Amino acid sequence: MDFTEEQIERYSRQIVLKEVGGRGQKKLLDSKITVIGCGGLGSPITYYLTAAGIGSIKLVDFDRVDLSNLQRQILHYTSDINKMKTQSACEKLTQLNPDPEIQIINEVLSSHNVKEILQDSDFVLDGSDNLPTKLLINDACINLGIPFTIAGVLRFNGQVLTVIPQKKTTCYRCVFGDISGNTASVSCSQAGVIGLIPGAIGCIQANEVIKYLLNIGDLIINRILMVDFLNYQFNFIKVIRNDDCPACGENPVDLINNYDYKIDDACHG
């Protein structure tokens, strides 16, 4: 498989797995992923996918490291305060594993740049903490035919949904519809979150990527994983695809150019 001796040693614990092997590891090294947000979810996602040997990782975030981030955003250290999160993340990830090509994009994801940013990805991971960005990721990935996973955390709770456009699985908009005018939603800064919750949920998202790329196991599709870490309740809720969904339905519309996502300076996790 043209591995170096160092790569064989680095990835040996994965290569010995019959579900991975040399061919699987080569698939990971040849894969391109994009992570939206280098915060609470993005930290474990990028740490573990970098360690696993994903070949190309694109980091998208426009925010700077703040002291209040450090309780959960483990990519960043106290010495990184005021540094761009993408830069801080890139420094840690390249020290962890020099194999992946790390690309950083310091921009707010919007309807104007989303297709260009995501278009060459094999898989996209949502690490944002606001509903408009999640909808934008959903709509763009479906339009481009890119598999993705969307997650959310709040207080002691987390949820995960994976969408495979080629298989026409239930998408985020099927479940939540048009929530652009939702003023009742709250962020982690308002409601709080235990720092390890995004860590655990981000690990689940990373696992979804690896399983998809290797075509192994069951993905969290057509269902949402709901986790209550306070009471240790893990539940799957079946979600049914909406044939009239404007994003993934039988007659999709051009949401990217004709929908107001109302994305401002909300942070990515």
VENFEN-V499344 format. One line per field, one symbol per residue. ss: DSSP state (@ for helix, = for strand, . for the rest). psi: psi as a letter, one per 30 degrees, with the letter a starting at -180 (. if undefined). burial: # if it has 9 or more other C-alpha atoms within 8 Angstrom, else .. A space follows every 10 residues. Layout:
ss: ???
psi: ???
burial: ???
//
This chain:
ss: ....@@@@@@ .@@@@..... @@@@@@@@@. .=====...@ @@@@@@@@@@ @@...===== ...=..@@@. .......@@@ ...=@@@@@@ @@@@@@.... =====..... ...@@@@@.. ..====.... @@@@@@@@@@ @@@@...=== =====.==== ===.@@@... .@@@@@.... .......@@@ @.=.@@@@@@ @@@@@@@@@@ @@@@...... ..======.. ..======.. .......... ....@@@@.. .........
psi: ghkleeeeee gefeefkffd aeeeeeeefg lklkkjkhbe efeeeeeeee efgkekkkkj kfllklefff ffiffkleff kfkkeeeeee eeefeejfek jkkkjilkkl fffeeeeffg kfkkkjglgk eeeeeeeeee eeefhkklkk lkkkcglllk kkkjefghlk lefeefbjgf gjgfkllefe flkkefefee eeeeeeeeee eeefhlakli kglkkkkjfe ghkjkkkkkk kjfgkfegaf illieefgkj fhkbgkli.
burial: ......##.. ##.##....# #..####### ########## ########## ########## #####...## .#####...# #.######## .###.##..# .#.###..## #..##..#.. ########## .######### ##..###### ########## #####...## #####....# ......##.. ###.#.#### ######.### ####.....# #########. ........## ##..#####. .#..##.... #.....###
//
